[in-house]
Amino acid sequence: MKTSKLIIFFGVVIVLAAVIYFPGRKLARVHVNNKTAVKDHPLSCISCHLYTQKTGFISKMINEKYLSPFNMAISKNGILLYVIAQDSNELLVVNTKQKKVINKIEVGIHPHSVILSSDEKIAYVSNEWSDTVSVIDLETLKVVKELKTGNGPAGLSLSANGQFLYVVNCFGSDLSVINLTSEEEINRLTTGDNPTGTALSPNGKQLYITSRRPNISEFGEPMVSEITVVDDSSHKVLKDIAIKDAYMMENVAFTPSGDLALLTLIRPKNMVPAIQVEGGWMMTNGIGIVEQKDNGKLVQLLLDEENSYYPDPFDIVVNPNGKNAYVSSTGVNTISVINLDSIRNIIANTSPEVLKRLANNLGVSKRFVTKRIQTKSCPKGLTVSSDGKLLYVAEQLEDKIAIIDTESNQIIDSIDLGGPKNITVARKGRRLFTYASHTFQNQYACYTCHPDYHEDGIMYNFAAMGRNITNTMSLRDIAGTAPFKWSGKNQSVYKQDGMRFSKFLTRTEAFNYEDLDALVAFIKTGIKYPPNLAHNPFGKLTKSQQRGKEIFNRTVDNLNNIIPENNRCYTCHPAPNYTDLKLSDVGSLSPTDDPILFDTPSLNNIYNSAPYLHDGRAKSLEEIWTVYGGDDRHGRVNDLSKIGLNDLVNYLKSIRGPKYEAQSLKTHNTTY
């Protein structure tokens, strides 16, 4: 009896196994083919479902807590290096002689920059996702104060007299002036869009602030970004310097003599059809130079070469001897060494007309770049020792600091910051995201159009003859929001960044399947929204936002007309991702668009994603309806008063990331 039961049991197991293996394998192949848009991707259930877990035990088991060094400051004697560890929310104190971390200080969320007081008793750390600056006593190595700033504090500078702290607020696009005696903000000045870098001139008179996003304009109009110049004594904006045809000005530095201000920048050719990438010129990368004298010249020079590009220039520092400057290019893991006398000769001996043309000259870098130094993954912040002999490089995705001898221009050593030795699948994907090896001649990386894994605020021409102008979409928290692209043609991230990415954007071979798995794992798990501290810091709605929410969720308009279900805001934008994952026609097609439907975009953190609509023609949320929504096809709004529209917009600006919105669905929102 027992034997017969055993035979029956194993028989059932074999039959079930056969049923699962043969039809199941075939169905799995169909499923994988649909997700990847190719027929031979060896995608396993583990690759797709294990490595893309965002929360829970499995996520903790397969991921690591990295440090990700970002920016740095060094003591005058060169012994202590203070390193921003962006992913661990710490300031690391590194002994450069012992080449090890000797202390870790917990600061705010997503720290950005660090500077030291002139007596080196205090360190200031900007916390981009906390809207604070941590004040650290360097004797006790403890945070003694948190200074309140604007939204998204990034670059830092001290006034010439040391009495004021300047804090660049990247999300708020302004500058906080903080009195260090009263420890209060005494002024807030408007800057260019999305500023991050700042530096005080050697004479202590003027503060320069660089912006990363260009001024919002119509597609086809020249791109203009701004440098904001602030008077150090009056704390007032002196002027805005227009930087034409360029953006992503990450950082700025002055020569010791003060004759030049140098900044990093990117010159995109976004108005040229994307097919032009095969011939170069989709993205060029360089530096800007502002002569510090009356009627001084404003010059742009490319770091790129004829057949090799140096994308995503991030930091720029000048050797104290005034001879060389150094630029980190995160897209190709390279430091470019720049001869400053060669720069001066080019400016002095070149006519304004020729100087203007040099901004697009791929051969000019041979005249001033004296060396290219290869680093490890994603070089970000740079700092030079006070004697000028050593250059320190924050290798963000290696958790290391490279040490370069400035005489030989070679890496002579490295400081391991103690991050995890295991490189997870998602970490590998993040490296691929920031590295430009997959584009023709290394022109750009994924990060180039998605800085901070978000979007760059400009529009691109992805077809010939000026058709189908496209506004870059954010990659933050996109897991679970398929399909992708404005057209919704990509049913998965695999298709978006695999076959279609190589066919329409890079014009090179697609990622190999192992690399694509890693890239997808990072995009789906490692990119998150910052907290919405500007419009909804406490998870409670203001009275205006609450009224706006009622308008968002209404079914009847102010004239007592029932609003059709497909024209109600919440129908197409349900929480927590605020997208119904469907294609719709809201009357937003332009004359140059092909006749298509559009994928419903998410509204999470929408306040931080101007311009709006698929082609970026709406400069603000208000313009979606006041300029382009007159037919009431994009939600019923024309019955609203100005106050009602303001309330709706205020509510939209309050919407946070999906994690926070999912939590708020479980609780009752109150007003304050």
Secondary structure, DSSP 8 states (H G I E B T S, - for coil): -HHHHHHHHHHHHHHHHHHHHHHHHHHHHHHHHHHHSSS-----HIIIIITT--SHHHHHHH------EEEEEE-TTS-EEEEEETTTTEEEEEETTTTEEEEEEE-SSSEEEEEE-TTSSEEEEEETTTTEEEEEETTTTEEEEEEE-SSSEEEEEE-TTSSEEEEEETTTTEEEEEETTTTEEEEEEE-SSSEEEEEE-TTSSEEEEEESS-----TTS--EEEEEEEETTT--EEEEEEEET-B----EEE-TTSSEEEEEEEEE-TTS-GGGGGGS-SEEEEEEEEE-STT--EEEEE--BTTB----EEEEEE-TTSSEEEEEETTTTEEEEEEHHHHHHHHHTS-HHHHHHHTT-TTGGGGTEEEEEE-SS-EEEEEE-TTSSEEEEEETTTTEEEEEETTTTEEEEEEE----S---HHHHHHHHHH--TTSGGG---HHHHSGGGS--S-EEE-SGGG-SEEE----TT-TT--SBSTT--B-SHHHHHTHHHIIIII-S----HHHHHHHHHHHHHS------TTT-SSS-B-HHHHHHHHHHT-SB-TTS-B--GGGSHHHHS-TTTT--S-EE--S---TTS-S--EE----TTGGGS-SBSTTS-BSSHHHHHHTT-TTS-SSS-TT--HHHHHHHHHHHHH---HHHHHHHHTS---B-
